[in-house]
Each structure stands twice: as structure tokens, then as C-alpha cells.
Amino acid sequence: MRILFLTDNFPPNISGGAGMVAYNLARALVKQRHDVFVIATTQDKSKQGTIKKEGIEIFYLFSRYHPRWQAYLSLYNLQTVLKVIEIIKRIKPDIVHAHNIHRYLSYYCLKTARKYNKAVFLTAHDVMLFHYDKLMSKNGDYIYKIGVWDQIRSAKKRYNPFRNIIIRHYLKYVDKIFAVSHSLKKVLEINGIKNVETIYNGIDVDDWKINLDDVKRFKEKYNLTNKKIIFFSGRPSRAKGGDQILKALALVRKQIKNSVLLIAGKRNYAQEMRGLVKKLNVEKNIIFTGWLEKRELVAAYNSVDVCVLPSLCFETFGLNNLESMACKKPVVSSYFGGPKEVVVNAKTGYLVNPNNVKSMAGEIIDLLKNSDKAKKIGQAGYQRAKNFFSLDKQVKETLKWYKKYV
């Protein structure tokens, strides 16, 4: 088949997990002898153009605008739409599979895709089909219907009263929507998004293996030798539990003096964290790496003792947990949303309420103090990632849906 992916971000121009999921799926489809094309975007004009990477032809379109206009330009972005139409007409795909298109490519591309090929699919990686931001708890619940006032409180001046109506109109051109977890499927359906099936994100555990020399170099680079390392990767923010893990670290260091928190990701939130870091007196226990490219990220995971995902927001899947498990590392994760479908509590990690900092810190301390237990849990996580969340399984389930329409 000729398969076209639409995604705002795609390696190497990437800043989120959805782009990596699309990349891994595209590579796997190429290995099965399908012709795979990708239309993605870049905010750097010098990087626009076409490249071929690992058998995938990638079209990078330039698009950049102020975030205040996202609720409008995410519906129809003149910077990209006409170019997308031109490329689709030229390559004539059998399948168009959209991932995150809610910022630069825009939802109008779904209508365009329907006009020029046999089938259109959309993977929902987040809640942007019905909301403006991370989904936070409401009266202790994360699975609920978002009302107009919830939208206005979240979006403020960015609010567009027609946004969700128009998105639902464009979703009529999609043959099937894939949710990355049953939890996400449920919250989508509660908020009026129908025609949804669950396909879990997959991982190739072989991609996460690394030699001991690379691990040693990574530890030396960031002064991690002889330290007990807690790893927090991704884009730290308050919604992702940035404040919670700092408070937990303050409790951990009281019992484990050589414990450190390694934070990988963009540094935007790092500046905001400084006040709390100073107040908790944990400056010497935190190491920021900044954004890590794939090889260094693999080295990071393989260098640490325990990985954490302390999100206060609804996690649609929790890709960080799966990456940790692929590297045989135990996880301490929030149980809000998808993580409870990935992590088996007390077997492949611990599921916690991140609002209970003392409990979260206790699980981290337990794993740092009991290396044999941590190793056993990490091994169990590895087997679960390999058996239940393999990339091969994700590809097989995705192709099953493609073949229904081709």
C-alpha cells in the first residue's frame, strides 16, 4: 500500500511523543514493504523541503504563528493546506493516517484526504479533539464531559466558540479514530467523539538496548557515578507533576543522601521550578540535561535506578512508562488515565496518586533501597512491554484496519 502520515512533528524536527510514535510506526511499515510518505511541519524556514530517511519520504512544510491563534488556524491553516493538497494529489496514497495535526497542519486536511484517497484514519494521542489543554481533575474525576465554561476557563482569550463544532464536522471524513488507551477512548466518547477503537502504542525493545560503555560515558558526563538516580523525562510542567516530584525528592534525600533527580526535556519549566527547588533545599540533588536525542535518551534510561511519571493531568497513555519498561527499569507512575493500562501495580512498577507526595516518595525510596526488588520489577516490566506492547502488535492491528478499506 501507499500510506501517507500527517503529523505536526516528525523526527528530526520533533518535540513530542506523538511524533515518535508516528515515526516508529512508519519505519515498521516500510520494513513490511509498504510505501510510506509523511507530511510534517517545521517552524524553522531553513528546514522546509523534502528528505528521505530510512525509506520514508518526508515533506517538511514551514508554518509558524502566535499560539493565540491556534483555536482558529488549527481548523484551517492557509500556510499548509494548499501544499498538503498538492502533495496528496501527486503521491496518490491509498491510506492517509493523521496523528497530531491540531497545531500546524490543521483539521481541514482530513477533508482533503477523503477527497483524494481510499481511506482516512486519525490517531488521537491527547484530548485536543474536544479540549484546549491538559485534562485536569474535576471533583476528583478525570473521565467527564467538558462544558463550555471549562473550555473558556482553559482557553481564556483564545476561546473559539465554533472550534469543537468544526472539528466534529471534519471528523466525519475519518473512517476510524484510534485512541491510544481505553481510558482515552472513554473520555472521547463522553465528549461526543464517536467511531473510536483502541490501538495501544507499541515499542521495539531492541531499539532501547545500549552497551555499557555508552552508559558509563553518560554517567560521567552528568556526574551520576555512585548516585541513586530518579529519572523524570519529557516536558516537565506543573500538570506533568513537576512540583510533586520535587517535593517527593526532598523526602527521598532525607533517607538516601546520594539520591538525585535527573530531568530530561525542554528547560522552559526549569526556570519556574527554581523557587521551589531553593525552598526545598534540593539544588544539589537535581540535574537538568535539556532535550536528549534518541541515543542519549536510551543511555539515560539505562543509567538510572527508577523512572517516574508523576502527572497531575490525565495521561492518555504514558509513553515514558513504556520506554522505562523497555530498558528494564521500575516505574513509579501516576494512575490518572492510561498508565494503569500499561503498568501492573506492584509487579512492573507502582501506580500512585501524585497528590499523595509521601506515598509516592515511599515507593521511590523502597525501589532505591532494594536493588534486587527493583531489578525483578524492571525485568517484569520488560517482559510486559515485549509481550503486550510490541511495535509488531501495533503494526498488525493498524494494518488490519487499513486492509478493511483497501
C-alpha positions, -999 to 999 in steps of 0.1 A, spaced: 0 0 0 9 36 -4 5 52 31 7 89 40 11 101 75 1 136 85 17 149 117 28 183 130 60 169 143 83 142 129 120 133 135 143 151 135 120 181 138 102 169 168 91 180 203 66 153 214 58 117 219 31 115 191 58 123 165 80 94 178 50 71 178 43 80 141 80 76 133 82 41 148 50 30 130 63 44 97 96 26 100 79 -7 108 55 -3 78 85 3 55 100 -29 67 68 -47 56 74 -33 21 48 -6 21 55 28 5 54 54 33 52 91 30 50 118 57 38 154 56 51 172 87 59 208 97 89 228 108 90 262 125 124 268 110 122 281 74 156 268 65 145 232 73 115 231 49 118 207 20 118 170 12 142 144 26 143 106 26 150 89 59 151 52 65 130 46 33 104 72 43 99 103 21 92 132 44 78 166 32 85 193 58 62 224 54 70 257 71 44 270 94 47 294 123 22 317 141 15 330 176 -2 304 198 -31 328 205 -45 319 170 -43 281 174 -81 277 180 -86 292 146 -56 281 125 -58 245 138 -91 243 118 -77 257 85 -41 269 82 -35 286 49 2 282 54 0 244 49 -34 233 35 -27 241 -2 7 224 -1 -9 193 16 -35 191 -13 -7 194 -39 14 166 -23 -16 143 -18 -26 147 -55 9 140 -66 17 108 -45 -19 94 -47 -19 74 -14 -42 45 -7 -43 54 30 -40 87 49 -33 83 86 -33 115 106 -17 118 141 -13 152 158 -25 178 133 -41 202 157 -15 229 155 1 234 121 -14 211 95 -50 217 107 -81 195 107 -92 206 72 -66 182 59 -89 153 69 -115 166 44 -88 169 17 -75 134 25 -110 120 20 -113 136 -14 -82 120 -29 -77 85 -14 -95 54 -3 -95 57 35 -86 82 63 -76 73 98 -68 95 128 -49 85 159 -59 106 190 -28 110 212 -44 135 235 -76 153 243 -73 181 218 -103 168 198 -126 183 224 -104 204 247 -77 232 246 -52 219 271 -43 191 295 -73 175 311 -72 181 349 -93 166 376 -128 178 382 -143 168 416 -117 141 418 -127 126 384 -107 126 351 -134 110 329 -160 136 325 -178 158 299 -161 192 293 -186 220 294 -185 255 278 -173 271 309 -145 245 313 -134 255 278 -135 292 285 -115 288 317 -89 268 299 -86 289 267 -94 323 281 -89 349 253 -80 320 229 -115 306 231 -133 300 198 -170 291 202 -170 273 169 -138 252 174 -153 219 186 -183 221 162 -159 224 132 -136 197 145 -166 173 147 -176 182 112 -141 173 99 -141 141 118 -170 129 96 -144 124 69 -125 99 90 -132 62 86 -119 53 121 -104 71 150 -78 52 171 -73 60 208 -40 51 224 -58 37 255 -92 26 267 -92 55 291 -88 79 263 -115 62 242 -139 65 271 -133 102 277 -135 109 239 -169 92 237 -182 110 268 -173 142 250 -191 133 218 -163 118 197 -176 85 183 -163 59 159 -133 52 182 -112 20 186 -82 14 209 -48 7 194 -21 9 221 13 25 213 40 -1 206 77 -3 212 106 -22 198 126 -32 229 157 -38 207 158 0 200 164 6 237 194 -16 242 228 0 247 263 -10 255 279 -4 290 305 20 276 277 44 265 261 42 299 294 49 316 301 79 293 266 93 300 271 89 338 305 106 336 291 135 315 264 143 340 283 134 372 260 105 380 286 79 391 278 64 426 244 81 427 209 68 432 192 82 401 155 91 397 146 99 361 119 123 350 117 126 312 95 145 288 84 181 291 82 189 328 54 212 339 31 216 368 4 195 350 30 168 345 38 167 382 69 189 383 62 203 417 51 169 431 84 152 422 104 180 437 85 176 470 90 138 468 127 143 462 130 164 494 116 134 513 138 109 494 171 127 501 164 126 538 168 89 537 191 85 507 217 112 507 232 103 473 199 104 455 195 128 425 167 137 402 177 136 366 153 158 344 154 154 306 134 177 285 130 213 275 141 238 301 111 262 300 96 250 332 131 247 348 131 284 354 98 283 372 110 254 394 139 274 408 119 290 436 105 256 449 139 240 444 155 266 466 127 264 492 130 226 495 169 228 496 173 202 468 195 223 444 224 198 447 201 169 441 188 180 406 205 176 373 189 191 341 201 176 308 180 196 285 164 178 255 181 145 247 183 130 212 174 93 209 208 78 216 215 99 247 179 93 258 185 55 256 217 60 276 198 80 302 171 53 308 198 26 310 218 47 336 191 53 362 176 33 391 139 43 389 117 63 365 88 85 375 57 98 357 40 120 384 14 136 362 -15 155 378 -32 157 345 -50 128 326 -23 108 309 -37 94 276 -11 66 276 22 74 294 48 66 267 76 73 293 64 43 313 67 20 283 102 33 274 113 27 310 100 -8 309 118 -15 276 150 -5 295 142 -29 324 136 0 348 109 0 375 84 29 373 65 49 398 37 64 379 5 84 383 -26 63 379 -46 90 362 -57 76 328 -37 53 305 -8 44 328 -30 19 347 -34 0 315 4 -1 309 18 -6 344 7 -36 366 8 -22 401 35 -39 424 46 -61 395 60 -39 368 61 -7 389 39 13 413 8 32 405 3 62 428 -18 93 434 8 120 428 -12 143 451 0 120 479 37 130 478 45 110 509 32 78 494 50 85 461 83 92 479 79 60 499 76 38 467 107 56 452 127 50 485 117 13 485 130 8 450 162 27 456 170 8 488 161 -26 474 180 -31 442 171 -68 438 134 -59 441 139 -31 416 157 -54 392 129 -80 394 102 -54 388 122 -39 359 126 -74 343 88 -80 347 82 -46 330 105 -55 301 86 -88 295 52 -69 296 65 -43 271 78 -70 248 47 -93 250 18 -68 253 30 -35 238 53 -46 210 56 -25 179 48 -56 158 14 -59 176 7 -22 169 15 -26 132 -6 -57 129 -37 -41 144 -32 -9 123 -28 -29 91 -59 -49 99 -79 -16 98 -61 -4 67 -70 -36 48 -107 -33 55 -107 -3 32 -82 -11 5 
